[in-house]
Amino acid sequence: MRRISVHAPSQTIFIVSLIFVVIGVLDAVTTIFMLPIAPLWIVTIGYVILALGCWVRGI
């Protein structure tokens, strides 16, 4: 069985994913943002970026 190597994401990846999550939450709570995509998908994209940053080296 092969082990998955997980490491901390770079600061850039963390900030980008945090921006996506904050925009998604603000879009769900307020009417400031009128984005054509559902807030759930924006938050999901942010967490996928963070997960990729933990699993893939060099991004």
Buried (B, 14 or more C-beta within 10 A) or exposed (E): EEEEEEEEBEEEBBEBBEEBBEBBBBBEEEEEEEEEEEBEEBBBBBEEBBBEBBEEEEE
